[in-house]
Amino acid sequence: MSFKHPPGPPMDLANMRRRGVRNLIAYCLNDSCLHQALIDVSSYPADTPVPWFAGKVVCAKCGARNNRIDVRPNWNEASPVQDWRGNEAMPGDE
């Protein structure tokens, strides 16, 4: 697989916060669990990369950890995106 542009650095909390997102959402990838939970990251430094949390989170339901947990920004909190006219647009439409 080839990319038009090389991938950039992972998203950090500063970048996430600029988009209005204050929490991460963790998904347990254990097929018998599939638990989800919000993680308040307001006390962590702005330069903390989002992927760093995946290695630190433990599922509160089944105890899964490391490569069994997927951690992402909770985009449901994101500030509305505006198109070039200043109208509200769906994320990805810009």
One Martini backbone bead per residue (centre of mass of N, CA, C, O) as a GRO file, in nm:
protein
   94
    1MET     BB    1   0.097   0.036   0.023
    2SER     BB    2   0.034   0.372  -0.078
    3PHE     BB    3   0.114   0.711  -0.016
    4LYS     BB    4   0.089   1.043  -0.077
    5HIS     BB    5   0.147   1.073   0.232
    6PRO     BB    6   0.300   1.071   0.504
    7PRO     BB    7   0.262   0.993   0.807
    8GLY     BB    8   0.202   1.132   1.093
    9PRO     BB    9   0.174   1.204   1.390
   10PRO     BB   10   0.021   1.148   1.659
   11MET     BB   11  -0.225   1.232   1.839
   12ASP     BB   12  -0.284   1.480   2.070
   13LEU     BB   13  -0.442   1.646   2.323
   14ALA     BB   14  -0.426   1.929   2.198
   15ASN     BB   15  -0.562   1.861   1.930
   16MET     BB   16  -0.822   1.747   2.051
   17ARG     BB   17  -0.905   2.005   2.217
   18ARG     BB   18  -0.934   2.198   1.968
   19ARG     BB   19  -1.197   2.005   1.884
   20GLY     BB   20  -1.364   1.961   2.174
   21VAL     BB   21  -1.213   1.720   2.312
   22ARG     BB   22  -1.200   1.551   2.653
   23ASN     BB   23  -1.234   1.244   2.568
   24LEU     BB   24  -1.198   0.909   2.582
   25ILE     BB   25  -1.246   0.594   2.413
   26ALA     BB   26  -1.288   0.261   2.526
   27TYR     BB   27  -1.228  -0.061   2.371
   28CYS     BB   28  -1.309  -0.382   2.402
   29LEU     BB   29  -1.181  -0.670   2.206
   30ASN     BB   30  -1.331  -0.875   2.357
   31ASP     BB   31  -1.576  -1.082   2.242
   32SER     BB   32  -1.707  -1.132   2.548
   33CYS     BB   33  -1.741  -0.807   2.603
   34LEU     BB   34  -1.730  -0.498   2.467
   35HIS     BB   35  -1.647  -0.270   2.637
   36GLN     BB   36  -1.721   0.074   2.735
   37ALA     BB   37  -1.526   0.386   2.799
   38LEU     BB   38  -1.464   0.678   2.958
   39ILE     BB   39  -1.181   0.915   2.951
   40ASP     BB   40  -1.039   1.139   3.160
   41VAL     BB   41  -0.774   1.379   3.031
   42SER     BB   42  -0.742   1.666   3.182
   43SER     BB   43  -0.466   1.590   3.362
   44TYR     BB   44  -0.308   1.578   3.105
   45PRO     BB   45  -0.081   1.652   2.897
   46ALA     BB   46  -0.087   1.790   2.579
   47ASP     BB   47   0.166   1.596   2.466
   48THR     BB   48  -0.007   1.347   2.479
   49PRO     BB   49  -0.049   1.063   2.322
   50VAL     BB   50  -0.315   0.873   2.252
   51PRO     BB   51  -0.175   0.580   2.222
   52TRP     BB   52  -0.060   0.562   2.514
   53PHE     BB   53  -0.330   0.459   2.658
   54ALA     BB   54  -0.353   0.162   2.552
   55GLY     BB   55  -0.116   0.058   2.758
   56LYS     BB   56  -0.289   0.155   3.038
   57VAL     BB   57  -0.553   0.011   2.993
   58VAL     BB   58  -0.824  -0.147   3.179
   59CYS     BB   59  -1.074  -0.353   3.192
   60ALA     BB   60  -1.345  -0.341   3.420
   61LYS     BB   61  -1.481  -0.622   3.336
   62CYS     BB   62  -1.222  -0.837   3.227
   63GLY     BB   63  -0.900  -0.723   3.221
   64ALA     BB   64  -0.810  -0.620   2.974
   65ARG     BB   65  -0.512  -0.549   2.766
   66ASN     BB   66  -0.346  -0.370   2.547
   67ASN     BB   67  -0.428  -0.524   2.242
   68ARG     BB   68  -0.746  -0.526   2.372
   69ILE     BB   69  -0.732  -0.203   2.341
   70ASP     BB   70  -0.920   0.078   2.222
   71VAL     BB   71  -0.811   0.421   2.170
   72ARG     BB   72  -1.016   0.721   2.138
   73PRO     BB   73  -1.160   0.981   2.048
   74ASN     BB   74  -1.461   1.152   2.141
   75TRP     BB   75  -1.631   1.275   1.870
   76ASN     BB   76  -1.914   1.349   2.003
   77GLU     BB   77  -1.774   1.628   2.130
   78ALA     BB   78  -1.729   1.784   1.894
   79SER     BB   79  -1.704   2.045   1.722
   80PRO     BB   80  -1.837   2.204   1.488
   81VAL     BB   81  -1.821   2.204   1.150
   82GLN     BB   82  -1.711   2.423   0.891
   83ASP     BB   83  -1.753   2.555   0.608
   84TRP     BB   84  -1.656   2.802   0.383
   85ARG     BB   85  -1.938   2.965   0.470
   86GLY     BB   86  -2.007   2.881   0.792
   87ASN     BB   87  -2.141   2.617   0.784
   88GLU     BB   88  -2.259   2.343   0.902
   89ALA     BB   89  -2.076   2.036   0.910
   90MET     BB   90  -1.970   1.739   0.846
   91PRO     BB   91  -1.745   1.534   0.925
   92GLY     BB   92  -1.549   1.521   0.617
   93ASP     BB   93  -1.669   1.765   0.426
   94GLU     BB   94  -1.422   1.979   0.410
   0.00000   0.00000   0.00000
